[in-house]
Amino acid sequence: MAAPARVGPESDVTDPLNELLDMMAWLVSAACVVGLLIVGARMAISLRSGNGEEHVTQFATVMGACIIGATAGPVVTFLLE
């Protein structure tokens, strides 16, 4: 029985792209952690002074960016294979 033909780009194209996606995934993860720490620190400071309502939108924005960044790599990998 013959092996099925490969569909999609060759591995010499996808290997560097996978390496770049792995690096970007780590950078996005680090940026998400830093973003959440910054929002948390700002929230703590504003709650101490009596204001704390506007930080929910900042938290949601950071979490949305984390979700988009975390799913971008697997989506590209799925589309290329």
C-alpha positions as a Markdown table, in Angstrom:
| # | Residue | x | y | z |
|---|---|---|---|---|
| 1 | Met | 0.0 | 0.0 | 0.0 |
| 2 | Ala | 1.4 | 3.4 | -1.0 |
| 3 | Ala | 1.7 | 6.2 | 1.5 |
| 4 | Pro | -0.9 | 9.0 | 1.0 |
| 5 | Ala | 0.3 | 12.1 | -0.9 |
| 6 | Arg | 1.1 | 15.0 | 1.3 |
| 7 | Val | -1.3 | 17.9 | 1.0 |
| 8 | Gly | -0.1 | 21.4 | 1.8 |
| 9 | Pro | 3.3 | 23.2 | 1.8 |
| 10 | Glu | 6.6 | 21.3 | 2.1 |
| 11 | Ser | 8.3 | 20.9 | 5.4 |
| 12 | Asp | 11.1 | 23.3 | 4.5 |
| 13 | Val | 8.4 | 26.0 | 4.4 |
| 14 | Thr | 6.5 | 25.0 | 7.4 |
| 15 | Asp | 9.4 | 24.3 | 9.8 |
| 16 | Pro | 10.6 | 27.9 | 10.1 |
| 17 | Leu | 7.0 | 29.0 | 10.3 |
| 18 | Asn | 6.3 | 26.6 | 13.2 |
| 19 | Glu | 9.5 | 27.8 | 14.9 |
| 20 | Leu | 8.3 | 31.4 | 14.5 |
| 21 | Leu | 4.8 | 30.5 | 15.8 |
| 22 | Asp | 6.3 | 28.8 | 18.9 |
| 23 | Met | 8.4 | 31.9 | 19.7 |
| 24 | Met | 5.4 | 34.2 | 19.2 |
| 25 | Ala | 3.3 | 31.9 | 21.4 |
| 26 | Trp | 5.8 | 32.4 | 24.3 |
| 27 | Leu | 6.0 | 36.1 | 23.7 |
| 28 | Val | 2.2 | 36.4 | 23.7 |
| 29 | Ser | 2.0 | 34.4 | 26.9 |
| 30 | Ala | 4.5 | 36.7 | 28.6 |
| 31 | Ala | 2.7 | 39.8 | 27.3 |
| 32 | Cys | -0.6 | 38.4 | 28.7 |
| 33 | Val | 0.9 | 37.8 | 32.1 |
| 34 | Val | 2.5 | 41.3 | 32.2 |
| 35 | Gly | -0.8 | 42.8 | 31.0 |
| 36 | Leu | -2.8 | 41.1 | 33.7 |
| 37 | Leu | -0.3 | 42.2 | 36.3 |
| 38 | Ile | -0.5 | 45.8 | 35.2 |
| 39 | Val | -4.3 | 45.8 | 35.2 |
| 40 | Gly | -4.3 | 44.1 | 38.6 |
| 41 | Ala | -1.9 | 46.7 | 40.0 |
| 42 | Arg | -3.9 | 49.6 | 38.6 |
| 43 | Met | -7.1 | 48.0 | 40.0 |
| 44 | Ala | -5.6 | 47.6 | 43.4 |
| 45 | Ile | -4.4 | 51.2 | 43.4 |
| 46 | Ser | -7.7 | 52.6 | 42.3 |
| 47 | Leu | -9.7 | 50.5 | 44.7 |
| 48 | Arg | -7.5 | 51.9 | 47.5 |
| 49 | Ser | -8.4 | 55.4 | 46.4 |
| 50 | Gly | -12.1 | 54.6 | 46.0 |
| 51 | Asn | -12.5 | 54.2 | 42.2 |
| 52 | Gly | -12.7 | 50.8 | 40.6 |
| 53 | Glu | -15.4 | 50.5 | 38.0 |
| 54 | Glu | -13.5 | 51.1 | 34.7 |
| 55 | His | -11.0 | 48.3 | 35.2 |
| 56 | Val | -13.4 | 45.6 | 34.1 |
| 57 | Thr | -13.1 | 46.8 | 30.5 |
| 58 | Gln | -9.3 | 46.8 | 30.7 |
| 59 | Phe | -9.3 | 43.3 | 32.1 |
| 60 | Ala | -11.7 | 42.1 | 29.4 |
| 61 | Thr | -9.5 | 43.8 | 26.7 |
| 62 | Val | -6.4 | 42.0 | 28.0 |
| 63 | Met | -8.1 | 38.7 | 28.3 |
| 64 | Gly | -9.5 | 39.1 | 24.7 |
| 65 | Ala | -6.1 | 39.8 | 23.4 |
| 66 | Cys | -4.7 | 36.7 | 25.3 |
| 67 | Ile | -7.4 | 34.5 | 23.7 |
| 68 | Ile | -6.7 | 35.8 | 20.2 |
| 69 | Gly | -3.0 | 35.5 | 20.6 |
| 70 | Ala | -3.2 | 32.0 | 22.1 |
| 71 | Thr | -5.5 | 30.7 | 19.3 |
| 72 | Ala | -3.6 | 32.3 | 16.4 |
| 73 | Gly | -0.8 | 29.8 | 16.2 |
| 74 | Pro | -3.0 | 26.6 | 16.3 |
| 75 | Val | -5.3 | 28.1 | 13.7 |
| 76 | Val | -2.4 | 28.8 | 11.3 |
| 77 | Thr | -0.9 | 25.4 | 11.9 |
| 78 | Phe | -4.3 | 23.7 | 11.2 |
| 79 | Leu | -4.7 | 25.7 | 8.0 |
| 80 | Leu | -1.2 | 24.8 | 6.7 |
| 81 | Glu | -1.4 | 21.1 | 7.3 |
